C-alpha cells in the first residue's frame, strides 16, 4: 500500500523530497554493508570514470565541496579511495582502491536489488518504459540545471 503525498508546486521541492525518500531506501539497503548512499555513488563514479580530481568529481555528482571533502575523508580513511598528487601540488587525484573495488563488488548486488524493486514498482504504477523515461528526465533536468548554473557564473 502506498502512502499518498501531496503534490508540491515547486520542481526543486519535489525533486528534493524524492531524493530524500530514495536516499532513505538505498541507505536502509546498504546499511548492513557499512555503506552510505553517497559513498556508493562515489564508488560507482570512480569505477566508471577512473581517476578524477575532487573538483571534477564534485561537478560530475553535483556535490558541494564541503560535503564531498567530508565524505572522501571517511572513504580514504576506510581505504576505499586512494589519492595521489597531480601535476599541480594542490591537485589531488582520486581513484578507486582495491578495497574500494571489493566494497563496490559486495554492494552492487544489494544496489541492483533495490534498483529492480523500484523499477518494478514504478512500472507497475506508471507502465512499461516509465523507469527509462524517469532516468532520462532526471539526467536531462540535472543537465539543464548545470547549464543554468554555469551560465549564471559566467554573467
N, C-alpha and C positions, 0 to 999 in steps of 0.2 A: 504494500500500500504506500503510495507516495504522498508526501505532505505538500500541499499547495502553498506556494509562496506568492505574495502579491507582486505584480509586475512593478518594476521601477521605471520612472520616466527617463532616467539618465543611462546612457551607454556605459559610461565609466563605472557607475554604481552597480549596474547589472553584471558586468564582467568581473568586477572585484568580488561581488558576492559569489558568483560562480567559481571563481578561482579559489576563494577561501573554502568553500564546501568541497571542491575537488581535492584541494590540498589535504583536508581532514581525512578524506577517504584513502588517499595514497599514503599518508603518514601512518594511519592505522595499519595498513597492509605491510608497510616497510619496517615498522617499529620492532618486530621480533628480530630483524637483521641488524638493528642498531643504526639505522639509516634514516635520514630525513628526506623529504621530497626534494628540497633544494639541492641536497648533496647528490641525490640520484640524478637530477638534471645535469649537474656539473660533471659527474662521471660520464654520463651519456654524451654530453657535448664534447668533452675532451677525447673520448673514444672516437667520435665522429670527425673532429677537426684536427686531431693531433695536438701539436704544441701551439700555445697562444699566450699572448701577454694578458695580464689581468685586465687591462683596458679593453682589449679585443673581446675577451670572454664576457666582460660586463656588457658591452654593446650587443653582442650576439644574444645574450639572455635577458637583456633589459633589466639588469640588477644594479642597483646603486652601489657605488664604490665601498661605502661603509659596510653594508650587508655582505657584499662579496668578500671583502677583506676578513671579516669575522668568520664567515663560513669556510673560506680557504684555510685560515689558520688552524681550524679544527681538522680539516681534511689532510693538511700537511703533517700535523702532529700525529694523526692516526696512520700516516704513511700511505694514504690513498692517492695523494697528488705529490708529484716531485716538482721541484723548481730549480731553475738554473738562471744565471745571469745572461742577459742578452748582450748585444754589441755595445749598447749604452749601459754603463754601470747601474743606472737607475732602473733599467728594464728587467723585469722578472719574467721568464718564460715558464709556463706551467704545462705539465703533461700528466698523463695517467701513469702511475707507478704499477709495478707488478701486483702489489697488494690491492691497488685500486681496481685493476683489471679483474682480479679474483672476486673482489667485493661486487663489482658490476655483474660478473657472471652468476654469482649467487642470487643477486637481487632481480635480475632480468626475468626469471620465471614468475616471480611474485608480481612484478610490474606488468608483465604480459597478461596475467590472470585478471588483474584489475582493469586493464585496457579492454579485455574481452567482455568482462561483466558490464562495464559502462557502455561499450558498443552495442551489446545485446539489448540493454535497457533503452538506449537512445533509439535504436532502430525499431524496437517494439512499439515505442511511443510515437515515433515520427516517420517510420517507414524506411525501407531499404535505401541505402545511399546517404542517410542522414549523417552518419559518422563522418564520411568523407567530405560532405558538404560543410559540416561544422568545423572540421580541421582546416579546410581551405579558407573558410570565413575567418577563423581565429588568426591564421597566418596572414591573411590579407589585412585585417584590422591592425595587427602588430606592425606590418609594413607601412601602412598609411600613417599610423601614429608616429613611427620612427621618422618618416619623411617630414611630417609636420614639425617634429622636434628639431630636426636638422635645419629646416628652413627657418624656424624661429631663432635658432642660434646664429644663423648667418645674417640676420637682419640687424 
